[in-house]
Amino acid sequence: MRPSGGAFRVRLALLLVVLLSGCSNPGGDSEPGVTYGDEFTIQPRGSREVNFVMEANASVHVAFEASSNVTWDVHSHPGGRVRIWQEGSGLEATIDFTAPEPDTYSVWIKSASATPVAVRYEMEGAFALEA
């Protein structure tokens, strides 16, 4: 899963060009093959969520690596309830998810660490990031 540092930096640079050019949705228009990546830090015992919209039967591949063990889930909120579709834990994960229905989905990454945790992730598939 580990993209080379150079390749990841090139993808991140391209994303920044798109963002700085005024595009408000780097996830694109939900066409298959959209790729998005980012890095962030989770504060001690904190969490971070990435939200994206998918149509029914659309698929997304998410891969991430963290500097310390984290727990994660893929969920949505149909009818105001939380529905967990997948979950796991570890230093890294590869998630393949197909949306059963059109909705906003989230990958939630949570840390129990007493120190900040660096996370780097990449998504590819048919999705549109939610602002």
Residue pairs with C-beta under 8 A, 6 or more apart in sequence:
1 63
1 65
1 92
1 94
2 65
2 92
3 11
3 37
3 122
8 37
8 120
8 122
11 35
11 37
11 122
12 37
12 38
12 39
15 26
15 36
15 37
15 38
18 26
19 26
24 131
25 128
25 129
25 131
26 36
26 129
27 34
27 36
27 52
27 123
27 127
27 128
27 129
28 34
28 128
29 128
30 53
30 54
30 55
30 58
30 126
30 127
30 128
31 126
32 58
32 125
32 126
33 124
33 125
34 123
34 124
34 125
34 126
34 127
34 128
35 122
35 123
35 124
36 122
36 123
36 124
36 129
37 120
37 121
37 122
37 123
38 50
38 120
38 121
39 118
39 119
39 120
39 121
40 48
40 118
40 119
41 116
41 117
41 118
41 119
42 48
42 66
42 70
42 109
42 110
42 111
42 116
42 117
42 119
43 111
43 116
44 111
44 113
44 114
44 115
44 116
45 111
45 112
45 113
45 114
46 110
46 111
47 108
47 109
47 110
47 111
48 108
48 109
48 119
49 106
49 107
49 108
49 109
50 106
50 107
50 121
50 123
50 129
51 104
51 105
51 106
51 129
51 130
52 60
52 104
52 105
52 106
52 123
52 127
52 128
52 129
52 130
53 102
53 103
53 104
53 105
53 127
53 128
53 129
53 130
54 60
54 99
54 102
54 103
54 105
54 126
54 127
54 128
55 99
55 102
55 126
56 99
56 100
56 101
56 102
57 98
57 99
57 100
58 98
58 99
58 125
58 126
58 127
59 96
59 97
59 98
59 99
59 125
59 126
60 95
60 96
60 97
60 99
60 105
60 123
60 124
60 125
60 126
60 127
61 94
61 95
61 96
61 123
61 124
61 125
62 74
62 93
62 94
62 95
62 97
62 107
62 121
62 122
62 123
63 92
63 93
63 94
63 95
63 121
63 122
64 72
64 92
64 93
64 107
64 109
64 119
64 120
64 121
64 122
65 91
65 92
65 119
65 120
65 121
66 91
66 92
66 109
66 111
66 117
66 118
66 119
67 91
67 117
67 118
67 119
68 91
68 111
68 113
68 115
68 117
69 89
69 90
69 91
69 111
69 112
69 113
70 89
70 90
70 91
70 109
70 110
70 111
70 117
70 119
71 87
71 88
71 89
71 109
71 110
71 112
72 87
72 88
72 89
72 93
72 95
72 107
72 108
72 109
72 110
73 84
73 85
73 86
73 87
73 88
73 107
73 108
74 84
74 85
74 86
74 87
74 95
74 97
74 105
74 106
74 107
74 108
75 82
75 83
75 84
75 85
75 105
75 106
75 108
76 82
76 83
76 85
76 103
76 104
76 105
76 106
77 83
77 103
77 104
78 101
78 103
85 97
85 100
85 105
86 95
86 97
88 95
95 107
97 105
99 105
104 130
105 127
107 121
109 119
111 117
